[in-house]
């Protein structure tokens, strides 16, 4: 992307739960990372009902 002069954003996660995959929601930290990703994508995708908190995200994922 740099070579093509494209703008981009990235974030480095050190010792993230699940390592290279963010498909886990069993820890608060992994849920927070997932929420941050959804919020970032929401800036461009404009979801009808975006998640507002980790609690909402975990409720949708685990029904509790």
C-alpha positions as CSV (number, residue, x, y, z in Angstrom):
1,X,0.0,0.0,0.0
2,X,2.9,2.3,0.7
3,X,4.4,1.6,-2.7
4,X,1.1,2.7,-4.3
5,X,0.8,5.8,-2.1
6,X,-2.4,4.5,-0.5
7,X,-3.6,5.8,2.9
8,X,-4.2,3.1,5.5
9,X,-4.5,2.6,9.2
10,X,-3.2,-0.3,11.2
11,X,-2.8,-1.3,14.8
12,X,-0.3,-3.8,16.3
13,X,-1.6,-6.1,19.0
14,X,1.0,-7.6,21.2
15,X,0.1,-10.8,23.1
16,X,-3.5,-10.6,21.9
17,X,-5.8,-13.4,23.0
18,X,-6.1,-15.9,20.2
19,X,-2.8,-14.7,18.7
20,X,-3.3,-14.1,14.9
21,X,-7.0,-14.8,15.0
22,X,-9.6,-12.5,16.5
23,X,-12.4,-15.1,16.4
24,X,-12.4,-15.5,20.2
25,X,-14.8,-13.6,22.4
26,X,-14.1,-15.5,25.6
27,X,-12.1,-12.7,27.3
28,X,-12.9,-9.1,27.8
29,X,-9.7,-8.1,26.0
30,X,-10.6,-10.1,22.9
31,X,-14.2,-8.7,22.9
32,X,-12.8,-5.2,23.2
33,X,-10.5,-5.8,20.2
34,X,-13.5,-7.1,18.2
35,X,-15.6,-4.1,19.2
36,X,-12.8,-1.7,18.0
37,X,-12.6,-3.5,14.7
38,X,-16.4,-3.3,14.3
39,X,-16.3,0.4,15.1
40,X,-13.6,1.0,12.5
41,X,-15.4,-0.9,9.8
42,X,-18.7,0.9,10.8
43,X,-17.2,4.2,9.8
44,X,-17.3,2.9,6.2
45,X,-20.1,0.3,6.2
46,X,-22.7,2.2,8.2
47,X,-24.5,-0.7,10.0
48,X,-28.1,-0.2,11.0
49,X,-27.5,-1.3,14.6
50,X,-23.9,-0.9,15.5
51,X,-22.6,-2.3,18.8
52,X,-22.1,0.4,21.4
53,X,-20.3,-1.6,24.1
54,X,-18.6,-4.9,24.8
55,X,-21.6,-5.9,26.8
56,X,-23.9,-5.6,23.7
57,X,-21.3,-7.5,21.6
58,X,-21.0,-10.4,24.1
59,X,-24.8,-10.5,24.5
60,X,-25.2,-11.0,20.8
61,X,-22.4,-13.6,20.7
62,X,-23.3,-15.6,23.7
63,X,-26.9,-14.6,24.6
64,X,-26.0,-13.6,28.1
